[in-house]
Every structure is written in C-alpha cells, then in structure tokens.
Amino acid sequence: MKSLENTRGVALAAFTDSFGSGLVSALSVLYFALLTNLPLAEIGLATATGALIALPLGVMGGWICDRFSSKFGMVMNNVLAAAGFCIYLIADNFALVLSAVLLVSIGDRIYWAAWTSYIHDLSAGRPYEKIFARLESIKMAAMGSGAGLAAIVLAISAATGARWLIIINVLLTVAAAVIYALAPSPVKELDLNKTADPQSAKPNVKALFTQPGFWGLMFGQFFLAPIMVLPTAVLSVHFVVTWDMNPAVAAVLFGINTGLVALAQPWLTHKIRYIRRAVLISWSSFLLAVMLILVAIMPPLSGIAAWIFVIYVGVILAVADMLYMPATNALMAEMPPRNIRGVSISIFQTSMAVGIALYPALLGLLETNALLLWAITCASILLGALAYWTATLKAPQHLRVSETRENIAL
C-alpha cells in the first residue's frame, strides 16, 4: 500500500480550513444581530434566502470537479467563502447580508461536492475510508478546537470578539485555499466502470438518472439528513426546553461528537474495514433509532442524571457518525462513473442539504406532539439506511466493502 505522506499538505489545509470553520460555527444570524441595526426579521429572511438560493447551485461544484478537477473545486470553495466572510465585515443592509450569506453558502455547497471527489482522487487505489478517516479525524479536532476558542472569545467580548473571529476565519480560509492550490494534484484512479467506448469519457448528465444505484443513494442522503442536525436542531432544544437544562448542553453534545471522532475515527474505520458499507450504515441507523426511542420515553431528568444521559446521547451520535459517514461518502464517490462523478456527488449532497433545510420545520412538534417528532425522525433514518442497502444490492464487491478478503464475516 502506498504511503500516506502525500496527504500531509492536504491534512494541513483541512486543519486550517476546519479550525476557521469552528471559529465561526456559532456565528451567522448572531453576528448580524450583534453588529448591525437590522431587525431580526430582515436578518432571518436574508439568511434563509441566501441558503435556499445556494442549494441548487451546489451542482455547479460537481460540474467544476468534472470539468476542471476536484482540487480546483477545493480552492474555489475557499475563495468564495473568504469573499463572503469579507462582506460580513461591511454588511449593514439587507442586500449585503444576503450577498454575504449567499457567497458563503455557495462555497459550502461546492465544498461538499469537491471534498468527497477530492478524497477519492487522493485515495488513488487505496481504500477510500482510510484516507477519509484520517482527514475527518483532523477536521473534527480542528473544528472542536476552533469552537472552544470562539466560546472563550465571545464570552470576553461578544461584538468585538465576533468581528475578530470573522477576520481570523477569512485569513485561515485564504491560507487553506493557497495550501490546496500548492499541494500536489491527486492522481485519478482509472474508473472500473469505464468502458472502451470513447464517448464514455464525455460527461453525460442525461444518463446520470439511469445509473445503477443513483436513486438509492439520492434518497438515502435525503432521509439520513436528520443525523446531521440532531444535536443542534432538536436534541439540544429538547434538553433545554423540556428538561430545563443549561443551554451549554449544545456545546457539550458538539464537544463529545468532535472529540470522539478526532480520537477514534481512524481506529474504528480500520477495525470495520471488511464489513459491508450498507451494513455499517444500517448499524448506525439502528443505534440512533434505539437512542431516540429512549429519548422519547425517558421522563425529564435533572442534575447529574440528566448530564449522564446527555453524555450517553453524545457518544451514540459520535459512534453513528463514525460508522455511516465514511461508508456513505465512499459509495457516493465510487459508484458513479468517473466522467460524471462530481455532478453525481453534488446531487447526492444537495439532496441531503434539502433534508437538512426541511427537518427543522418539524421542531414545533416538540411542544405539540413530541412522540410524532421522534417517530418521524426514526422512520426517516431507517428509510435512509434501507435506500443505501437497496442501492448496493447489485453493486460489484469492490463497491460494497472498503477492503475485501476471502471470507467476510458479518
């Protein structure tokens, strides 16, 4: 197996970019509320509008990867994000807030298309999950550290601290773009699905929707979307509103998640490398379903008991992330043909982004019918696992597992 030394520059770029993201993870609506005189209604409208407009533009990131390279996509997303955060510093009206959020959101959408493609190109014949796990560990460590520093800065001075966090993030984002640009270009592996037909090298988006497994992966991403926002969108709100816990519970859940992923992702990924990817996604979904059932039936706790339960929830969330994230990203990167890989990934990621945008609309059920909320969430996550399972049923062995051996014990 080839050495991983050629990923050191990428690891530095990923750390730099993720540390900056951690610094501003708590800032968006809060930043504009602190540093502008705009009413919250206008800030909220501008933020939502920018994010919604950016959703379909995520496909542009896939086109960039297919037309130019995944490396170019990684540079471009950082440049756009840096430009958007620069506008944060001068935003004082609706149009500027919208422009800032739109640029940052477009950069974010391009990132999710380019990052998955970029890791695939970096792997160059090695197991996708091996590279993903190492870089994900570095990213989570950086993001957690950045968020911790941001909490301290904002506690000292909210308005001044928020402005400095944005400035530092701009510098780090530009630095990450430069590091990605200077890093050696990853060598693309020959696609095992490529045919001898010269036309196969040309992008054929029309054929995309008939590709084996395409719809399974797209629906899988959509229905798994709640996993991405459970800690911040529902669980932390549930613990604060229903259990009357300190709002710091959101930071605790975030810290447990990033900390465990940073420490254990490479080790766990190595241990489960022979297990089918669809099985890992299913394990993750069942773990979360059991956890949510306990959340639904557990009466409000207080004191130490409440915090112990929160820690349990945080650990389950982290383990679920470590099981399904490498597997889903690997399938998104490896199942589509090389000539439309970027566009395919961007559609899969946009499908999840739509789910993430829609899921918080169910938040009102916490006050009216919490059991229905937990039931919908469980059903969605299990449907996502089922969709991934069906997408891989007829896939070749090299797509169904990270690494193969003669007898795979499941």
DRENBABA-44197 format. One record per residue (C-alpha): residue number from 1; residue in one letter; x, y, z. Coordinates in Angstrom, 2 decimals, padded with zeros to 5 digits, always signed. Each point is the difference from the previous one (the first is absolute). Layout:
N
<NUM, a, <X, Y, Z>>;
...
END
This chain:
410
<1, m, <+000.00, +000.00, +000.00>>;
<2, k, <+001.29, +003.42, -000.93>>;
<3, s, <+001.16, +002.39, +002.66>>;
<4, l, <-002.35, +002.65, +001.30>>;
<5, e, <+002.77, +002.62, +000.05>>;
<6, n, <-001.41, +001.79, -003.03>>;
<7, t, <-003.09, +000.92, +002.04>>;
<8, r, <+001.94, +002.10, +002.52>>;
<9, g, <-000.58, +003.23, -001.90>>;
<10, v, <-003.69, -000.85, -000.31>>;
<11, a, <-000.13, -000.78, +003.73>>;
<12, l, <+001.45, +003.45, +000.75>>;
<13, a, <-002.53, +001.65, -002.31>>;
<14, a, <-002.88, -001.98, +001.54>>;
<15, f, <+001.14, +000.93, +003.52>>;
<16, t, <+000.32, +003.69, -000.90>>;
<17, d, <-003.37, +000.12, -001.74>>;
<18, s, <-001.82, -001.95, +002.74>>;
<19, f, <+001.53, +002.06, +002.82>>;
<20, g, <-001.33, +003.13, -001.69>>;
<21, s, <-003.41, -001.64, -000.42>>;
<22, g, <-000.01, -000.83, +003.70>>;
<23, l, <+000.67, +003.64, +000.85>>;
<24, v, <-003.15, +001.15, -001.81>>;
<25, s, <-002.22, -003.06, +000.58>>;
<26, a, <-002.10, +001.96, +002.52>>;
<27, l, <-000.16, +003.12, -002.17>>;
<28, s, <-002.52, +000.73, -002.73>>;
<29, v, <-003.21, +001.63, +001.11>>;
<30, l, <+001.75, +000.79, +003.31>>;
<31, y, <+002.78, +001.96, -001.73>>;
<32, f, <-002.42, +002.24, -001.90>>;
<33, a, <-002.17, +000.42, +003.10>>;
<34, l, <+003.03, +001.20, +001.98>>;
<35, l, <+001.61, +002.24, -002.59>>;
<36, t, <-002.80, +001.46, -002.11>>;
<37, n, <-003.14, +001.98, +000.73>>;
<38, l, <-002.15, -002.20, -002.20>>;
<39, p, <-003.11, -001.54, +001.55>>;
<40, l, <+000.15, -003.74, +000.61>>;
<41, a, <-002.77, -000.56, -002.54>>;
<42, e, <+002.15, +001.47, -002.80>>;
<43, i, <+003.10, -001.86, +001.16>>;
<44, g, <-001.90, -003.27, +000.11>>;
<45, l, <-001.54, +000.58, -003.44>>;
<46, a, <+003.37, +000.86, -001.56>>;
<47, t, <+001.67, -003.03, +001.61>>;
<48, a, <-002.72, -002.43, -001.09>>;
<49, t, <-000.17, +001.46, -003.52>>;
<50, g, <+003.74, -000.24, -000.52>>;
<51, a, <+000.12, -003.59, +001.20>>;
<52, l, <-002.95, -001.04, -002.18>>;
<53, i, <+001.38, +001.66, -003.16>>;
<54, a, <+003.31, -001.79, +000.57>>;
<55, l, <-001.59, -003.47, +000.20>>;
<56, p, <-000.36, -000.68, -003.75>>;
<57, l, <+003.30, +001.75, -000.71>>;
<58, g, <+001.74, -002.87, +001.78>>;
<59, v, <-000.15, -001.88, -003.32>>;
<60, m, <+002.42, +002.64, -001.30>>;
<61, g, <+002.58, -001.45, +002.36>>;
<62, g, <-000.42, -003.41, -001.60>>;
<63, w, <+000.34, +001.52, -003.47>>;
<64, i, <+003.21, +001.76, +001.08>>;
<65, c, <+001.46, -003.30, +001.22>>;
<66, d, <-000.93, -001.80, -003.22>>;
<67, r, <+001.06, +002.82, -002.32>>;
<68, f, <+003.19, +001.06, +001.79>>;
<69, s, <+000.96, -002.05, +003.08>>;
<70, s, <-001.03, -000.70, +003.58>>;
<71, k, <+003.07, +001.97, +001.11>>;
<72, f, <-001.29, +003.05, -001.88>>;
<73, g, <-003.34, -000.47, +001.74>>;
<74, m, <+001.71, +000.02, +003.41>>;
<75, v, <+001.81, +003.24, -000.83>>;
<76, m, <-003.14, +001.61, -001.42>>;
<77, n, <-002.20, -000.77, +003.00>>;
<78, n, <+002.51, +001.62, +002.36>>;
<79, v, <+000.34, +003.08, -002.21>>;
<80, l, <-003.79, +000.48, -000.10>>;
<81, a, <-000.32, -000.55, +003.75>>;
<82, a, <+002.76, +002.53, +000.72>>;
<83, a, <-001.70, +002.56, -002.26>>;
<84, g, <-003.31, -000.57, +001.77>>;
<85, f, <+001.52, +000.42, +003.46>>;
<86, c, <+001.70, +003.21, -001.14>>;
<87, i, <-003.47, +001.37, -000.78>>;
<88, y, <-001.03, -000.94, +003.56>>;
<89, l, <+002.38, +002.72, +001.18>>;
<90, i, <-001.76, +002.76, -001.95>>;
<91, a, <-003.57, -001.31, -000.05>>;
<92, d, <-002.42, +002.66, +001.24>>;
<93, n, <-003.07, -000.55, -002.18>>;
<94, f, <-002.19, -002.82, -001.32>>;
<95, a, <+001.78, -000.27, -003.38>>;
<96, l, <+003.47, -000.34, +001.54>>;
<97, v, <-001.14, -002.57, +002.57>>;
<98, l, <-001.63, -002.00, -002.80>>;
<99, s, <+003.16, +000.24, -002.13>>;
<100, a, <+002.22, -001.12, +002.87>>;
<101, v, <-002.16, -002.98, +000.89>>;
<102, l, <-000.46, -000.95, -003.66>>;
<103, l, <+003.75, -000.07, -000.76>>;
<104, v, <+000.80, -001.97, +003.15>>;
<105, s, <-002.85, -002.43, -000.73>>;
<106, i, <+001.10, -000.53, -003.61>>;
<107, g, <+003.52, -000.66, +001.23>>;
<108, d, <-001.40, -002.50, +002.49>>;
<109, r, <-002.01, -001.81, -002.68>>;
<110, i, <+003.04, -000.19, -002.31>>;
<111, y, <+002.07, -001.29, +002.92>>;
<112, w, <-002.25, -003.01, +000.58>>;
<113, a, <+000.17, -000.97, -003.66>>;
<114, a, <+003.74, +000.59, -000.32>>;
<115, w, <+001.13, -001.52, +003.32>>;
<116, t, <-001.46, -003.45, -000.66>>;
<117, s, <+001.46, +000.01, -003.53>>;
<118, y, <+003.33, +001.28, +001.28>>;
<119, i, <+000.39, -002.81, +002.52>>;
<120, h, <-000.86, -002.51, -002.72>>;
<121, d, <+002.75, +001.43, -002.20>>;
<122, l, <+002.42, +000.00, +002.94>>;
<123, s, <-000.72, -003.65, +000.74>>;
<124, a, <+001.29, -001.01, -003.46>>;
<125, g, <-000.69, -003.69, +000.46>>;
<126, r, <+000.25, -000.09, +003.79>>;
<127, p, <-003.09, -000.55, +002.14>>;
<128, y, <-002.07, +003.19, -000.07>>;
<129, e, <-000.94, -000.29, +003.67>>;
<130, k, <+003.66, -000.07, +001.10>>;
<131, i, <+000.69, +003.47, -001.39>>;
<132, f, <-003.43, +001.29, +001.02>>;
<133, a, <+000.40, -001.17, +003.61>>;
<134, r, <+003.39, +001.66, +000.48>>;
<135, l, <-001.09, +003.30, -001.49>>;
<136, e, <-003.37, -000.06, +001.80>>;
<137, s, <+001.82, -000.53, +003.29>>;
<138, i, <+002.20, +003.02, -000.70>>;
<139, k, <-003.00, +002.10, -001.07>>;
<140, m, <-001.99, -000.80, +003.14>>;
<141, a, <+002.96, +000.76, +002.27>>;
<142, a, <+000.48, +003.34, -001.75>>;
<143, m, <-003.69, +000.91, +000.01>>;
<144, g, <-000.40, -000.89, +003.68>>;
<145, s, <+003.07, +002.06, +000.92>>;
<146, g, <-001.27, +002.95, -002.03>>;
<147, a, <-003.44, -000.17, +001.59>>;
<148, g, <+001.54, -000.13, +003.48>>;
<149, l, <+002.14, +003.07, -000.70>>;
<150, a, <-003.02, +001.81, -001.46>>;
<151, a, <-002.01, -000.66, +003.15>>;
<152, i, <+002.73, +001.62, +002.10>>;
<153, v, <+000.34, +003.00, -002.35>>;
<154, l, <-003.77, +000.61, -000.14>>;
<155, a, <-000.26, -000.30, +003.78>>;
<156, i, <+002.61, +002.75, +000.39>>;
<157, s, <-001.50, +002.39, -002.56>>;
<158, a, <-002.94, -001.00, -002.17>>;
<159, a, <-000.03, +002.73, -002.67>>;
<160, t, <+003.75, +000.70, -000.24>>;
<161, g, <+000.77, -003.71, +000.36>>;
<162, a, <-002.41, -000.93, -002.78>>;
<163, r, <+001.66, +002.44, -002.40>>;
<164, w, <+003.47, -001.34, +000.79>>;
<165, l, <-001.17, -003.57, -000.43>>;
<166, i, <-001.24, +000.86, -003.50>>;
<167, i, <+003.30, +001.73, -000.85>>;
<168, i, <+002.07, -002.96, +001.20>>;
<169, n, <-002.25, -002.40, -001.90>>;
<170, v, <+000.49, +001.99, -003.22>>;
<171, l, <+003.78, -000.24, +000.40>>;
<172, l, <-000.15, -003.73, +000.74>>;
<173, t, <-002.36, -000.66, -002.91>>;
<174, v, <+002.30, +001.81, -002.43>>;
<175, a, <+002.97, -001.91, +001.44>>;
<176, a, <-001.84, -003.29, -000.53>>;
<177, a, <-000.71, +000.96, -003.63>>;
<178, v, <+003.70, +000.72, -000.56>>;
<179, i, <+001.07, -003.28, +001.61>>;
<180, y, <-002.47, -001.99, -002.12>>;
<181, a, <+001.21, +001.83, -003.12>>;
<182, l, <+003.66, -000.79, +000.76>>;
<183, a, <-000.61, -003.62, +001.03>>;
<184, p, <+000.87, -002.66, -002.62>>;
<185, s, <-003.01, -000.81, -002.14>>;
<186, p, <-001.51, -003.36, +000.94>>;
<187, v, <+000.34, -002.71, -002.62>>;
<188, k, <-003.33, -001.26, -001.23>>;
<189, e, <-000.50, -003.73, +000.10>>;
<190, l, <-001.31, -001.71, -003.11>>;
<191, d, <-003.71, -000.51, +000.38>>;
<192, l, <-000.94, -003.66, +000.13>>;
<193, n, <-003.36, +000.86, -001.57>>;
<194, k, <+001.54, +001.72, -003.03>>;
<195, t, <-000.58, -001.71, -003.32>>;
<196, a, <+002.14, -000.07, -003.10>>;
<197, d, <-002.43, +002.33, -001.77>>;
<198, p, <+001.68, +003.40, -000.59>>;
<199, q, <-003.32, +001.67, +000.76>>;
<200, s, <+000.22, -001.30, +003.58>>;
<201, a, <+002.62, +002.63, +000.77>>;
<202, k, <-002.48, +002.79, -000.75>>;
<203, p, <-002.39, +001.27, +002.67>>;
<204, n, <-003.44, -001.43, -000.56>>;
<205, v, <-002.31, +001.55, +002.54>>;
<206, k, <-003.05, -001.40, -001.80>>;
<207, a, <+001.18, -003.51, +000.83>>;
<208, l, <+000.56, +000.94, +003.64>>;
<209, f, <-003.53, -000.80, +001.11>>;
<210, t, <+000.16, -003.50, -001.46>>;
<211, q, <+003.26, -000.92, +001.72>>;
<212, p, <-000.29, -003.07, +002.27>>;
<213, g, <-000.45, +001.04, +003.61>>;
<214, f, <-000.47, +003.71, -000.79>>;
<215, w, <-003.50, +000.32, +001.44>>;
<216, g, <+000.85, -002.13, +003.02>>;
<217, l, <+002.92, +002.25, +000.90>>;
<218, m, <-002.01, +003.17, -000.60>>;
<219, f, <-002.92, -001.08, +002.17>>;
<220, g, <+002.43, -001.44, +002.55>>;
<221, q, <+001.64, +003.39, +000.39>>;
<222, f, <-003.35, +001.78, +000.30>>;
<223, f, <-001.39, -002.29, +002.69>>;
<224, l, <+003.27, -000.08, +001.99>>;
<225, a, <+000.01, +003.81, +000.20>>;
<226, p, <-001.37, +000.13, +003.59>>;
<227, i, <+003.24, -001.59, +001.25>>;
<228, m, <+001.90, +003.12, -001.00>>;
<229, v, <-002.17, +002.39, +002.01>>;
<230, l, <-001.23, -002.14, +002.91>>;
<231, p, <+002.43, +001.47, +002.57>>;
<232, t, <-000.69, +003.66, -000.80>>;
<233, a, <-003.45, +000.06, -001.56>>;
<234, v, <-001.98, -002.30, +002.29>>;
<235, l, <+001.82, -001.78, +002.82>>;
<236, s, <+001.60, +003.07, +001.58>>;
<237, v, <-003.33, +001.86, -000.27>>;
<238, h, <-001.78, -002.99, +001.55>>;
<239, f, <+002.38, -000.11, +002.97>>;
<240, v, <-000.22, +003.76, +000.58>>;
<241, v, <-003.76, +000.46, -000.51>>;
<242, t, <-001.39, -003.31, +001.29>>;
<243, w, <+002.59, -000.91, +002.63>>;
<244, d, <+000.87, +003.61, +000.97>>;
<245, m, <+003.73, -000.63, -000.42>>;
<246, n, <+002.70, +002.63, -000.41>>;
<247, p, <+000.39, +001.14, -003.66>>;
<248, a, <+003.62, -001.17, +000.27>>;
<249, v, <-001.37, -003.45, -000.82>>;
<250, a, <+000.33, +000.85, -003.71>>;
<251, a, <+003.74, +000.64, +000.44>>;
<252, v, <+000.37, -003.23, +001.99>>;
<253, l, <-001.62, -002.05, -002.78>>;
<254, f, <+002.19, +001.72, -002.60>>;
<255, g, <+003.13, -000.55, +002.11>>;
<256, i, <-000.69, -003.71, +000.55>>;
<257, n, <-000.64, -000.50, -003.72>>;
<258, t, <+003.09, +001.80, -001.27>>;
<259, g, <+002.22, -001.39, +002.76>>;
<260, l, <-000.90, -003.65, -000.52>>;
<261, v, <+000.21, +000.24, -003.78>>;
<262, a, <+003.41, +001.67, +000.28>>;
<263, l, <+001.28, -002.73, +002.32>>;
<264, a, <-001.66, -003.15, -001.30>>;
<265, q, <-000.96, +000.36, -003.67>>;
<266, p, <+003.20, -001.47, -001.54>>;
<267, w, <+000.11, -002.87, +002.52>>;
<268, l, <-003.67, -000.92, -000.42>>;
<269, t, <+000.14, +000.28, -003.79>>;
<270, h, <+002.94, -002.41, -000.04>>;
<271, k, <-001.80, -002.51, +002.22>>;
<272, i, <-003.14, -000.09, -002.16>>;
<273, r, <+001.67, +000.16, -003.40>>;
<274, y, <-001.22, -003.46, -001.10>>;
<275, i, <-003.65, +000.59, +000.88>>;
<276, r, <-002.38, +000.96, -002.79>>;
<277, r, <-000.65, +003.70, -000.27>>;
<278, a, <-003.78, -000.46, -000.08>>;
<279, v, <+000.23, -002.02, +003.22>>;
<280, l, <+001.95, +002.79, +001.72>>;
<281, i, <-002.59, +002.56, -001.08>>;
<282, s, <-002.74, -002.29, +001.35>>;
<283, w, <+001.80, -000.43, +003.34>>;
<284, s, <+000.28, +003.77, +000.28>>;
<285, s, <-003.71, +000.47, -000.71>>;
<286, f, <-001.12, -002.64, +002.50>>;
<287, l, <+002.26, +001.48, +002.69>>;
<288, l, <-001.58, +003.40, -000.53>>;
<289, a, <-003.52, -001.44, -000.09>>;
<290, v, <+000.51, -001.74, +003.36>>;
<291, m, <+001.47, +003.19, +001.46>>;
<292, l, <-002.95, +002.08, -001.23>>;
<293, i, <-002.48, -002.50, +001.44>>;
<294, l, <+001.68, +000.42, +003.38>>;
<295, v, <-000.13, +003.78, -000.37>>;
<296, a, <-003.71, -000.24, -000.82>>;
<297, i, <-000.96, -002.15, +002.99>>;
<298, m, <+002.43, +001.44, +002.56>>;
<299, p, <-001.69, +002.32, +002.51>>;
<300, p, <+001.80, +003.32, +000.59>>;
<301, l, <+003.11, -000.49, +002.12>>;
<302, s, <+001.92, +002.56, +002.02>>;
<303, g, <+003.44, +000.50, +001.51>>;
<304, i, <+002.71, -002.62, -000.53>>;
<305, a, <-002.45, -002.52, -001.45>>;
<306, a, <-000.94, +002.39, -002.79>>;
<307, w, <+003.61, +000.68, -000.92>>;
<308, i, <+000.84, -003.71, +000.01>>;
<309, f, <-002.84, -000.58, -002.46>>;
<310, v, <+001.26, +002.87, -002.17>>;
<311, i, <+003.46, -001.58, -000.06>>;
<312, y, <-001.57, -003.31, -001.04>>;
<313, v, <-001.85, +001.77, -002.83>>;
<314, g, <+003.20, +001.78, -001.09>>;
<315, v, <+001.94, -003.27, -000.13>>;
<316, i, <-002.71, -001.73, -002.07>>;
<317, l, <-000.06, +002.94, -002.42>>;
<318, a, <+003.79, -000.15, -000.39>>;
<319, v, <+000.09, -003.78, -000.53>>;
<320, a, <-002.80, +000.25, -002.56>>;
<321, d, <+001.92, +002.72, -001.86>>;
<322, m, <+003.16, -002.12, -000.04>>;
<323, l, <-001.90, -002.98, -001.41>>;
<324, y, <-002.05, +001.61, -002.75>>;
<325, m, <+002.02, +003.04, -001.14>>;
<326, p, <+002.98, -001.84, -001.58>>;
<327, a, <-002.29, -002.63, -001.54>>;
<328, t, <-002.47, +002.45, -001.57>>;
<329, n, <+002.75, +002.27, -001.32>>;
<330, a, <+001.85, -002.96, -001.49>>;
<331, l, <-003.12, -001.22, -001.81>>;
<332, m, <-000.79, +003.49, -001.31>>;
<333, a, <+003.54, +000.29, -001.36>>;
<334, e, <+000.49, -003.49, -001.40>>;
<335, m, <-003.37, -001.01, -001.50>>;
<336, p, <-000.37, +002.68, -002.72>>;
<337, p, <+002.12, -000.17, -003.18>>;
<338, r, <+003.06, +002.21, +000.08>>;
<339, n, <-001.22, +002.41, -002.69>>;
<340, i, <-003.08, +001.02, +002.04>>;
<341, r, <+001.29, -000.67, +003.51>>;
<342, g, <+000.09, +003.64, +001.05>>;
<343, v, <-003.53, +000.79, -001.19>>;
<344, s, <-001.30, -003.23, +001.55>>;
<345, i, <+001.54, +000.80, +003.38>>;
<346, s, <-001.33, +003.56, -000.12>>;
<347, i, <-003.54, -001.30, -000.58>>;
<348, f, <+000.33, -002.50, +002.86>>;
<349, q, <+001.28, +002.73, +002.32>>;
<350, t, <-002.69, +002.44, -001.14>>;
<351, s, <-002.61, -002.65, +000.81>>;
<352, m, <+001.30, -000.13, +003.58>>;
<353, a, <+000.14, +003.80, +000.14>>;
<354, v, <-003.71, +000.14, -000.91>>;
<355, g, <-000.74, -002.47, +002.80>>;
<356, i, <+002.06, +002.07, +002.44>>;
<357, a, <-001.90, +003.14, -001.00>>;
<358, l, <-003.41, -001.65, +000.37>>;
<359, y, <+000.54, -001.95, +003.21>>;
<360, p, <+000.02, +002.99, +002.44>>;
<361, a, <-003.52, +000.81, -001.19>>;
<362, l, <-001.10, -002.93, +002.17>>;
<363, l, <+001.40, +001.65, +003.11>>;
<364, g, <-003.43, +001.27, +001.06>>;
<365, l, <-001.04, -003.60, +000.65>>;
<366, l, <+002.17, +000.08, +003.12>>;
<367, e, <-002.70, +002.09, +001.66>>;
<368, t, <-003.08, -001.56, -001.59>>;
<369, n, <+000.80, -003.68, -000.70>>;
<370, a, <+003.57, -000.96, +000.86>>;
<371, l, <-000.64, -003.72, -000.51>>;
<372, l, <-000.95, +000.70, -003.62>>;
<373, l, <+003.24, +001.93, -000.48>>;
<374, w, <+002.11, -002.89, +001.30>>;
<375, a, <-001.99, -002.50, -002.07>>;
<376, i, <+000.50, +002.02, -003.21>>;
<377, t, <+003.71, +000.37, +000.77>>;
<378, c, <+000.45, -003.74, +000.62>>;
<379, a, <-001.94, -000.90, -003.14>>;
<380, s, <+002.04, +002.44, -002.12>>;
<381, i, <+003.35, -001.34, +001.21>>;
<382, l, <-001.04, -003.63, -000.49>>;
<383, l, <-001.32, +000.80, -003.50>>;
<384, g, <+003.35, +001.57, -000.80>>;
<385, a, <+001.80, -003.21, +000.99>>;
<386, l, <-002.46, -002.05, -002.05>>;
<387, a, <+000.60, +002.19, -003.05>>;
<388, y, <+003.76, -000.49, +000.27>>;
<389, w, <-000.51, -003.74, +000.47>>;
<390, t, <-002.07, -000.30, -003.19>>;
<391, a, <+002.49, +002.19, -001.91>>;
<392, t, <+002.82, -002.46, +000.72>>;
<393, l, <-001.85, -003.30, -000.48>>;
<394, k, <+001.27, -000.55, -003.54>>;
<395, a, <+003.21, +002.00, +000.33>>;
<396, p, <+003.36, -001.72, -000.65>>;
<397, q, <+001.87, -001.27, +003.05>>;
<398, h, <+002.62, +002.78, -000.15>>;
<399, l, <-002.78, +002.57, +000.46>>;
<400, r, <-001.78, -001.78, +002.82>>;
<401, v, <+003.00, -000.17, +002.35>>;
<402, s, <+003.03, +002.16, +000.77>>;
<403, e, <+002.40, -002.94, -000.09>>;
<404, t, <-000.61, -003.60, -000.99>>;
<405, r, <+001.25, -003.36, +001.19>>;
<406, e, <-001.05, -003.53, -000.80>>;
<407, n, <-002.56, -000.33, +002.79>>;
<408, i, <-001.75, +003.12, +001.19>>;
<409, a, <-001.60, -000.64, +003.37>>;
<410, l, <-003.00, +002.18, +000.57>>;
END
